[in-house]
């Protein structure tokens, strides 16, 4: 894709151009000029309409007149979503508010991601879900160990599964309610039905939900028909029981018969509206442990002290520039450690101990500017 035909920045035109750009192949990299053109328009949109972010950027001398490319757009620590309303326009006018689990700051503190336009969010969600999770089928039954969006209206993960099931699911069984209670009878009926009809299914859950299911006695998971696949989202944060991913996937294969190359690990977070996936359905096990971003998402590993970019393949704190975040802040700094090679992300884990110094300094600057 090229920059030709892009309209100038007013909000409706920007949204139309983003949706149009996201409708292309998720495997085809974008022209660098196209990404920068959209990123600079998104930055102007956020600078003009997101008051705390504008104050922060202005204090750093970064304005739409001085920033020349996406990498120069000031990055915001994801912890800021717990302290400030980072939204373009009035917070009362958004389509949705997704909230974090509140496990990293103590005291029940929860981050809030205000989403002005769910249409744009789903324009980024559905193409990547199709390519990475259901690429070889049109529709199939969903069995979800993630609560429904009706049960957890402020969960971005629940909304994601709900939107995907509407588009790609022939039916959906919700096994867990909004309070974490399991309907084991519903799970048993859904898996028995798949077994009797020899109908492959998509089983979805967080890592913690799968560990819980695997530990039940008698077993609640059974062998799934050939062609079934599993989507596992991580999600051990704040939990006392965890397994290395390769051990969890080996246990799932042993219990369900779903081979490793059909167990798709998804990486996402409330503060990031796009998702990254391991491309195992397309590439087999060699696609494991490297998450692929869609072309509207740029990822860098940054030095935890200086926030300067690390060299290719070197570990640092992961930062994302996500054009799907146009209604809030596109450039976010996580507390996750990883490396980036040829555009693919290798996740190492959470930053151990104290908040990375560069992240802490950026947060201090943001709060000072907002005051």
C-alpha positions in Angstrom: 0.0 0.0 0.0 1.1 3.6 -0.6 0.2 7.0 0.8 -1.6 8.1 -2.4 -5.3 8.9 -1.9 -5.1 9.6 1.9 -7.3 12.4 3.0 -6.1 15.1 5.3 -6.7 14.9 9.1 -10.2 15.3 10.2 -11.5 12.7 12.6 -14.0 10.9 10.3 -11.6 10.9 7.4 -8.8 9.5 9.6 -11.1 6.7 10.8 -12.2 5.8 7.3 -8.6 5.7 6.1 -7.6 3.5 9.1 -10.4 1.0 8.5 -9.6 0.9 4.8 -6.0 0.3 5.4 -6.7 -2.5 8.0 -8.9 -4.3 5.4 -5.9 -5.5 3.5 -3.7 -8.6 4.1 -2.4 -8.9 7.6 0.7 -10.6 6.1 1.6 -7.8 3.7 3.8 -5.2 5.3 2.7 -1.6 4.8 4.7 0.9 2.9 6.7 2.9 5.4 5.3 6.1 4.1 1.7 4.9 4.6 2.4 4.0 8.2 4.1 7.3 9.0 1.4 9.3 7.3 -1.3 7.6 9.3 0.8 7.8 12.5 1.4 11.5 12.2 -2.3 12.1 11.5 -3.2 10.0 14.5 -0.7 12.0 16.7 -2.2 15.3 15.6 -5.7 13.9 16.4 -4.5 12.9 19.9 -2.5 16.0 20.5 -5.6 18.2 19.7 -8.1 16.1 21.7 -6.4 14.3 24.5 -5.6 17.0 27.1 -3.2 15.1 29.5 -1.3 13.7 26.6 -1.1 17.1 24.9 0.4 18.6 28.0 2.9 15.8 28.3 3.9 16.1 24.6 4.2 19.9 24.7 6.4 19.7 27.8 8.7 17.5 25.8 8.7 19.8 22.8 6.9 17.2 20.7 4.1 18.7 18.7 2.5 17.9 15.3 4.8 20.6 13.9 8.0 19.1 15.2 7.4 15.3 15.2 8.6 13.8 11.9 7.8 10.1 12.2 6.0 7.6 14.4 9.1 6.7 16.5 9.4 10.4 17.6 5.9 10.4 19.1 6.2 10.5 22.9 5.6 7.1 24.5 3.2 6.7 27.5 3.7 4.0 30.2 0.6 1.7 30.4 0.4 2.4 34.1 -0.8 5.9 33.2 -4.1 4.3 32.2 -4.7 3.8 35.9 -4.1 7.4 36.8 -5.5 9.5 33.9 -8.4 9.6 31.4 -6.3 9.2 28.3 -9.0 9.7 25.7 -9.6 11.9 22.7 -12.7 13.9 23.4 -15.2 13.6 26.3 -14.9 10.4 28.2 -18.7 10.2 28.5 -19.1 9.9 24.7 -17.1 6.7 24.1 -18.4 3.4 22.8 -16.8 1.4 25.6 -14.5 1.5 28.6 -12.2 -1.5 29.0 -10.7 -2.0 32.4 -7.6 -3.9 33.6 -7.6 -6.5 36.2 -6.1 -4.2 38.8 -3.4 -6.7 40.0 -0.3 -4.6 39.5 -0.7 -1.5 41.6 -2.4 -2.9 44.6 -5.5 -1.6 46.4 -7.8 -2.7 43.5 -6.5 0.0 41.2 -7.7 -0.6 37.7 -6.6 1.0 34.4 -9.3 2.3 32.1 -9.0 2.3 28.3 -11.6 4.6 26.8 -12.6 3.4 23.3 -14.4 6.1 21.2 -15.0 3.8 18.2 -15.6 0.1 18.6 -15.9 -0.2 14.8 -12.2 0.7 14.4 -11.3 -1.8 17.2 -13.2 -4.6 15.4 -11.6 -3.6 12.1 -8.2 -4.3 13.6 -9.4 -7.4 15.6 -11.2 -9.5 13.0 -8.7 -9.8 10.2 -5.9 -10.9 12.5 -8.1 -13.4 14.3 -9.2 -14.9 11.0 -5.6 -15.2 9.7 -4.0 -16.6 12.9 -6.8 -18.6 14.5 -9.5 -19.7 12.0 -7.7 -19.3 8.7 -8.7 -22.7 7.3 -12.4 -22.7 8.1 -15.3 -20.3 7.6 -17.2 -21.0 10.9 -16.8 -23.5 13.8 -18.2 -23.9 17.3 -16.5 -21.8 20.0 -16.1 -23.2 23.5 -15.0 -20.3 25.7 -13.4 -20.5 29.2 -13.4 -16.7 29.0 -16.6 -15.0 30.3 -19.0 -13.5 27.7 -19.1 -9.7 27.0 -22.5 -9.6 28.7 -21.0 -11.1 31.8 -17.9 -8.8 31.8 -18.8 -5.8 29.8 -15.6 -3.9 30.8 -13.3 -6.8 29.7 -11.5 -6.2 26.4 -10.8 -10.0 26.2 -14.4 -10.8 26.6 -15.4 -8.3 24.0 -12.7 -9.7 21.7 -14.1 -13.3 22.0 -17.7 -12.1 21.6 -16.9 -10.2 18.4 -14.9 -13.1 17.0 -17.6 -15.6 17.8 -20.3 -13.5 16.1 -18.2 -13.4 12.9 -16.6 -16.8 12.9 -18.6 -19.0 15.4 -21.3 -21.4 14.3 -22.3 -21.4 17.9 -20.7 -20.5 21.2 -20.7 -22.1 24.7 -19.7 -19.8 27.5 -18.4 -21.9 30.3 -17.3 -19.3 32.9 -19.5 -16.5 34.3 -18.5 -13.0 35.3 -17.8 -14.2 38.9 -15.5 -17.0 37.8 -18.0 -19.8 38.3 -17.8 -22.7 35.9 -20.7 -24.4 34.2 -19.1 -27.8 33.9 -22.3 -29.3 32.6 -22.3 -26.9 29.7 -18.7 -27.7 29.0 -19.4 -31.4 29.0 -22.3 -31.0 26.7 -20.3 -28.9 24.2 -17.4 -31.3 24.1 -19.7 -34.4 24.0 -21.5 -32.8 21.0 -18.3 -32.2 19.2 -17.2 -35.8 19.8 -20.4 -37.3 18.6 -20.6 -35.1 15.5 -16.9 -35.3 14.8 -17.0 -31.5 14.5 -13.8 -29.6 15.2 -14.1 -26.8 17.7 -12.2 -23.8 18.9 -11.4 -23.9 22.6 -10.4 -20.5 24.1 -9.1 -19.5 27.5 -6.5 -17.8 29.5 -3.5 -19.8 30.7 -4.8 -19.7 34.2 -8.3 -21.1 33.1 -6.6 -23.9 31.2 -4.5 -24.8 34.3 -7.7 -24.9 36.4 -9.4 -27.1 33.8 -6.5 -29.5 33.6 -6.3 -29.9 37.4 -10.0 -31.0 37.8 -10.6 -34.5 39.0 -12.4 -36.1 37.2 -11.1 -34.5 34.1 -13.3 -31.9 32.4 -11.4 -31.7 29.2 -11.5 -34.5 26.6 -10.0 -35.5 23.3 -11.2 -33.1 20.6 -12.0 -34.0 17.0 -9.2 -33.6 14.3 -9.0 -30.1 13.0 -9.8 -28.5 16.4 -7.6 -25.7 17.7 -6.9 -23.9 21.0 -6.4 -20.2 21.5 -4.5 -19.5 24.8 -4.1 -15.9 25.9 -1.5 -16.1 28.7 -2.9 -14.3 31.8 -1.0 -15.6 34.9 -0.5 -12.0 36.2 -1.3 -11.9 39.9 -2.0 -15.6 40.1 -0.3 -18.1 42.5 -0.3 -21.0 40.0 1.6 -20.8 36.8 3.2 -23.1 34.3 5.8 -22.4 31.6 4.0 -22.1 28.3 5.6 -25.1 26.7 4.6 -27.3 29.7 1.0 -26.0 29.6 0.8 -26.7 25.8 2.2 -30.2 26.3 -0.5 -30.9 28.9 -3.2 -29.6 26.6 -2.0 -31.7 23.8 -1.9 -34.8 26.0 -5.4 -34.2 27.3 -7.2 -32.9 24.2 -5.1 -34.4 21.3 -4.8 -31.0 19.8 -1.2 -30.8 18.4 1.2 -28.0 19.3 1.0 -26.5 15.9 -2.8 -25.9 16.5 -2.4 -24.2 19.9 -2.2 -20.5 19.2 -0.8 -18.2 21.8 -2.2 -14.7 21.7 -0.5 -11.6 23.3 -2.6 -8.6 24.1 -3.5 -6.2 26.9 -6.3 -3.8 27.8 -4.2 -0.8 26.9 -3.5 -2.2 23.4 -6.4 -2.7 21.0 -4.5 -4.8 18.5 -3.3 -8.4 19.2 -0.2 -10.4 18.3 -0.3 -14.1 17.7 2.1 -17.0 17.2 1.7 -18.0 13.5 1.7 -21.7 14.2 -1.3 -22.5 12.0 0.6 -21.2 9.0 4.2 -22.2 9.9 3.9 -25.1 12.3 6.0 -25.4 15.5 8.7 -23.2 14.0 6.2 -20.3 14.3 6.1 -20.8 18.1 7.7 -18.2 20.5 7.6 -15.4 18.0 4.5 -13.2 17.9 3.6 -11.5 14.7 2.0 -8.0 14.9 -0.4 -6.8 12.2 1.0 -4.2 9.8 -0.7 -1.3 11.6 1.3 -2.1 14.8 5.0 -1.3 15.3 7.0 -2.9 18.1 10.4 -1.9 19.6 12.5 -3.1 22.5 13.8 -0.1 24.5 16.5 0.3 27.0 14.8 0.2 30.4 16.8 3.3 31.6 17.2 5.6 28.7 14.3 4.4 26.5 16.6 4.4 23.5 15.9 1.6 21.0 17.8 -1.7 21.5 19.6 -3.3 18.6 17.8 -6.0 16.6 17.4 -9.1 18.7 18.4 -7.5 22.0 16.1 -7.6 25.0 14.5 -4.5 26.4 11.2 -3.1 27.5 8.6 -3.5 24.8 6.9 -0.4 23.4 4.0 -0.5 20.9 2.7 2.0 18.4 -0.8 0.8 17.6 -2.9 2.7 15.1 -6.0 1.0 16.5 -5.4 3.1 19.7 -6.2 6.3 17.8 -8.9 7.3 20.3 -6.5 7.2 23.2 -2.7 7.0 22.9 -1.0 5.1 20.1 2.5 4.9 21.6 2.5 2.8 24.8 5.3 1.5 26.9 4.7 -1.8 28.7 6.4 -3.5 31.6 7.0 -6.6 29.5 10.5 -7.7 28.5 11.3 -9.0 25.0 13.2 -8.7 21.8 12.2 -7.9 18.2 13.8 -9.5 15.2 12.6 -9.0 11.6 9.4 -7.4 13.1 8.5 -10.5 15.2 8.4 -10.3 19.0 10.0 -12.8 21.4 8.4 -12.4 24.8 10.6 -13.0 27.9 8.2 -12.0 30.7 7.4 -9.2 33.0 10.0 -6.8 34.2 11.2 -8.1 37.6 11.1 -6.0 40.7 10.8 -2.2 40.6 9.2 -0.3 37.7 11.9 0.2 34.9 13.6 3.5 35.5 12.8 4.9 32.1 9.1 4.0 32.5 9.1 5.6 36.0 10.7 8.8 34.7 8.2 9.0 31.8 5.3 8.5 34.2 6.6 11.3 36.5 6.8 13.6 33.5 3.3 12.7 32.4 1.8 13.3 35.8 3.6 16.6 36.3 2.4 17.8 32.9 -1.1 16.7 33.5 -1.2 18.7 36.8 
